[in-house]
Amino acid sequence: MNTIITIGRQYGSGGREIGKKVAEKLGIPYFDKELLARVAKESGFCEEMIKNHDERPTNSFLYNVVMDTYSFGYNTAFVDMPMSQKVFLAQFDTVKKIANEGSCVIVGRCADYALSDYPNCLNLFIYGKEEAKAQRISERQNVTFSQAKDMCVKRDKQRQSYYNYYSNKKWGRADSYDLCIDSGKLGIDGTVDFIIDFVKRLEEK
């Protein structure tokens, strides 16, 4: 059975590391920043441009135009879209292509929303206590604890705005996912093992 795992995550929760370790243990492809390179290759946009718009909120009022355009396929309206919408649609398409290739782990990029009609998709959200997240970021980025806390708040606001804007769900809310996990309870490796056990039980079912 092919299982596609999508991971939404709070900044500093270790979601990226967890996703990568889950993919390694299951022996399946992992996509996070790797997704951006593939989007660039398949869309024709330069990778730097895609990075600049990656999971960033938009102030555009053209959301309905974007989704209508996606529904009916690329057309002349695509030319007039803001770059943020073009990047989103390119990522949306690439996420589906990756999922069609088989089992994988995809971090962020509204992947759970893009794959909402895939019955073999397991949608996870990794979060953590404020102190634990700030401590991890402080050590990783070599910044003060206070600076790390501010970074966590800012990045999570960006991700929340992006997700809520482009999807029909709410970022971080339990009913938007199949499973929400506090990575501080079991630690990174413990959380990885928990997810793998969950996946295996799901596949057996």
N, C-alpha and C positions, 0 to 999 in steps of 0.2 A: 504493500500500500504506500502510495506517495503521500507524504505529509508536508505541508507548507507551514512553517512557523513564522508568524510576524510578531515583532516585538516593539511595542511603544515603551518609552522609558523617560523617567525624570532625569534631568541632568545631575550627574554625580551618583546615580543609583547603581552604576556598574552594568547597565543594560547592554551596552556594546560588548563588554568583556564576556558577559554571560552568554550572549548570543553566539559569539565566536567559539566559545568552548563547547556549547551545545552542538554546534555544527561539526566541530572537530570530532567529538565523541560519537556522533551519529554517522560521520563520514559523508556529510552532504555539503553542498556549496553554501557559502556565507556571503551576504551582500549588505554592505553599509556604505562606506565611501566607495567601495568597488562598484556600486550601482551607478554612481555619477559618471564614472569612466565609460560604462556601457551606454548610458543615456547619451553622452556626448558622441560616441561612435555611431549610434543608430539614428540620432536626430540631426546631426550635422552642426549642432551648437558647440562652441568651444567649451572645454571642461571648466575653465575658470569662470565663465559666465554662469554655468549651472551651479557651481559652488556658491557664487554670490547670491543666488536666489534659493539655495537649498534650505528647506524648512523655515523659510522666513515669512512672516505675515505680510499681507498685502493690503493696501488701502483702496484698491480699485473697486468700483461699483459695477464692474462688468462680469460678476460671477455667473449670472444666468446666461449671459452670452457665451461664456466659456463652456459651461456644461451643455448647452444646446448644441454648440459646435462639436463637442466630443460625441454627443449622441448621434449626430448625423454624419460624422466623419469630418476630416479636415477639408476646409473649403476656403473661399476667399476671405471669410470673416477672420480666419486664423491670422492673416497677414496684419490685421489691424489690432490684434490683441497686445496688451502689455507683456513684456518679456516674462514676468512672473507667472502668468497664466500659460504661456507657451512652454516654460520649463516644467510646470506642473503636469501638463498634458503629456509631455515627452516622458516624464517619470512614470506616469500612470500607465502608459503603453508598455514601457520597458518592464515594469513590475509584472504585468500580465504575461508578457513573453517569457520571463524567467520562471514564473509559476507553471507555465505550460510545459516547461522542460523537465519538471520533476521535483522531487523533494528538495527543500532549501530552507534557509533561515534568512529573513529580510528584516532589517532594523529600520524603523521609522518610515518616513515618506508616505504616510497614509496608506501603507500597504494593505492593512486590514480592510480599509474601505474599498480600495481598488479590487480586492479579491473577495468582496462580500458575497459573491455568488458561487464561490468555490467551496463545496462541502468538505473537502479535505484540508481546510485551512484552520489552524489553531492560532487564535489571537491572544497574545499575552501582553500584560502591562507590568513593568518593573518600577517600583517606587522605593522610597526609603525615608527614614527620619531625617529631619533637617540637619542635625548635628553630624550624623554619619556621612551624609552626602557632602557637606561642607569640608569635613576632615579629609575625605578622599580627594576632592578637588584641590584642596590646599596642598596636599602632598604631591599630587600629580602635576599641578601647574606651578608649584613653588610660589604660592601667594599666601597672604595672611588668611586666617580663618574668617575674618570679617569680609575680606574681598571675595573669598570663595562663596560665602553665603549670598552675597550680592550677585555673583555670577550665576548661581543656581536659580535664583529668583528670576533674573533677566532671561536666561535661556529657556526656562520652563514657560514663561509668559509668551515667548516667541513661538515655541512649539505648540502651546495651547491655541494661540491665535491662528496659526497655520492650519492645524488639524480641524478646529471648529469651523473655519472658513470654508475649507474644501470638502469636508465630509458632512454626512448627515447625523453625526454622532458627537459626543462630548469627550474631549481628551481627558483621560485619567479617571473617568467615571466607570464604576464597576460594570454596569450593564452595556458598556461599549466593547467589552472584551469577554473572552471565555475564562480567563484566569488572571487575577491580579496578585502580585507577590511582593512582599517587603523583603528586599534582598538582605537586609540587616539581620533578619531572624535566623537564617541558616548560613549566612556568608555567601560569597561568590560561588565557591565550589559546591557548597551544600545546595544552593539554589539551582545550579546546573544539574546536579544529580536528581533533584526533585522534578525538574522539568522533563528530563529524559525518562524517568519512571512514569510520569504522567502521560507522555507521548506513547510509550510502549503499552500502557494500559488502554489508552484510547484506540490504538491500532488493533489490539487484541479483541476489543469490543466490536 
